[in-house]
Amino acid sequence: MPTNSQSIVGILSELEHQGLSVTSHNAYNGTWFIKGEGIFLGYIATSDELIELKDENRLDLSGIKSLG
């Protein structure tokens, strides 16, 4: 079974493969900034939230928007 860090690397790669830009928002608490459509639109998600979306087969921009 993969560790959380291995899982999140795969998840971030999958998001980038979908054309989304993903950067670290806060390394201390494991949050990520995912750039959405438009110049000033973006979303912040935790590693745990991204793993949960992956498990639910909702790892895309609409799933990330639903976290808010």
N, C-alpha and C positions, 0 to 999 in steps of 0.2 A: 504494500500500500504506500503511495507516495506521501512524502511529508508535505506540510502546508507550504513551505517555501518552493518545493518542486511544483506543487499544484498551482500556485499563484503565478509562477513563471509561464506555465502553459496557458493559463487563463489570459495573462497579459499579451502573450503572443497571438492568441486567438482574437482578442479585441483589435490588435493592430492589423491582423490579417483582414478584418472586417473594414479596415480603413479608418479606425478611430485612433486618435493620438492619446497615449496614456503616459503620464509622468507621475513621479512620486510627489504627493502633496505633503505628507508628514511621515518620515521614516520611523519616528519614535512610536507612533500609534498605528502604523500600517494603513494609512489612507492613500488613495490614488485619485488623481484628477484625470477625468476622461473628457476630452474635448468633444462637444456636440456640434450640431450644425450652427453656422453663424460665427461671427467674429468673437462675441462675448459670451457664448453659451457653453457651459461645461458643468460637469457633475462630479461630486466627490463621493467615493464609495470606499468602504473598508475592505480589507482582504477577505474577511469572513462573509461579507455581503456578496462579493464576487464569487466566492466558492459556492455559496448558497444558490445564486443565480445559475451557475454552471450545473449544479446538481438538479435543478428544476428545469433544465433545458431552456432557459430564458436569458442566456448570456448574449445580449445584443443591446443596442441603444434604447429600445423600448423597455427592456427589462431594467436597465440602469435608471431610466427616467422614473420608473415606478417606485424606486427606492425613496424618493423625496418625500 
